[in-house]
Amino acid sequence: MSQSSSLPLKVWKLLSGFGLATILLVLLGILTWLATLEQVEHGLLATLDKYFHWRAWWVPAELWVFPETLKRPLIIPLPGGYWVCALLLVNMICGGLIRARKGWKTAGVLISHFGIIFMIAAGGVAQLYEERGVMMLVEGDQADYAISLTEPTIEVLEVVDGKVSGDVSVARGKELSGLEQRDSRLVKFPGEPFDLEITGWLVNAQVRPGGEGSRNPTVDGWTLEEREKEKEGELNGPACYARAVFEDGTMGDYFILAVPNGRSGLDDYPPVSIETGGKKFAVRMVKQTIPVPFTVKLEDAESEYYPNSSKPKSFHSDILRIDGEDEPVSLRIEMNEPMRAGGFTFFQRTMGGGPQMQQGPQFSGFEVVSNPADKWPEYSLYVVTVGLLIHFVMKFSSYLGASNRSQTKA
């Protein structure tokens, strides 16, 4: 066999080999260990994005060695966790299923390998398609949407006589992901008479009066002040500079778009007004709205705390799930007892107010998660368990058969 014809075979053996699987599992262990240590300093969201996001092809991992002496971490370049898992998935398919010996004696092992592949795939699906937000309700209130914890959107709304007219054009996800301060990106709004050129993107910023000494440009007397990223990612307030790019190629003046920092106490900044072709539009940046296919009404929220502390002992919320003209369904959402319906999972996230906390009316906060692979890890564990059980029974039966034969010969 020629060298050229053997190259695919060498690649195949590499991808399906046990050695590659061992290296990848060791790398995953190291990445998980370092990420666990680093999240103490940088927070969970930032650490997950750094170590396991699909955009992170490699990771400058931080390892603190003799911190009193060096005063800085040792940087270790490692491959990104997402791509290590992706390569492990390929390895498991090639080596654990295709290349593995087939037969009734290996049926249990093959089933277990399939369960592991299913579990790894679940993580990839969640990374790409999961949406996560929060729904805050005061007793008696209801809502059919959640607000994203971290993802911003830019909305363009036509305004007629002071009211929104027609559909809202929204830029989210791919249009805004990966933006950095030095970037300049044209964000398109199909159907609208202008697009937006975005520049100077900041993950966490505050709008303040500008002037001499401002590090960033001043627009209409205001500028953006960059703030340190929050450990709790939902407290970040993203912001940027933007200007309209009209259909004839002309451009408008720059203006500021921003989401209030979670510590600012503001809900939203006022929208920016743009007029063109005799029409008036409002442009604003807010946290992404996640529609829910039913309405949730908070009937009662009860909280219990450990004595003489604000540490929660138990939270639970009694709700009505209202789905169109169907009869409303009464349900209780508790800590570690979520509600699953319509492709969404509602977790009891927080609670406040009420007589114990002396902060006015009782309210409840639900973390709302849309994840197509929500139950896949659970199903994969069942599959792995069945496969290992089959393998154990077959091996045990074979052992008993061999033992009986040896006793018969004796």
Secondary structure, DSSP 8 states (H G I E B T S, - for coil): --HHHHHHHHHHHHHH-HHHHHHHHHHHHHHHHHHHHHHHHH-HHHHHHHHH-TT-SEEEEEE-SSHHHHSS-EEEEEE-HHHHHHHHHHHIIIIIIISS--SGGGHHHHHHHHHHHHHHHHHHHHHHH-EEEEEEEETT-EEEEEEEEEEEEEEEEEEETTEEEEEEEEE-GGGTTT--TT-EEEE--TTSSEEEEEEEEESSEEEEE--TT-SS--BTTEEEEE----SSGGG---EEEEEEEETTS-B---EEEE---TTS--S----EEEEETTEEEEEEEEEEEEEEEEEEEEEEEEEEE-TTS--EEEEEEEEEEE-TTS--EEEEEETTB-EEETTEEEEEEEEE-HHHHTSSS-EEEEEEEE-TTTTHHHHHHHHHHHHHHHHHHHHHHHHHHHHHHHHHH-
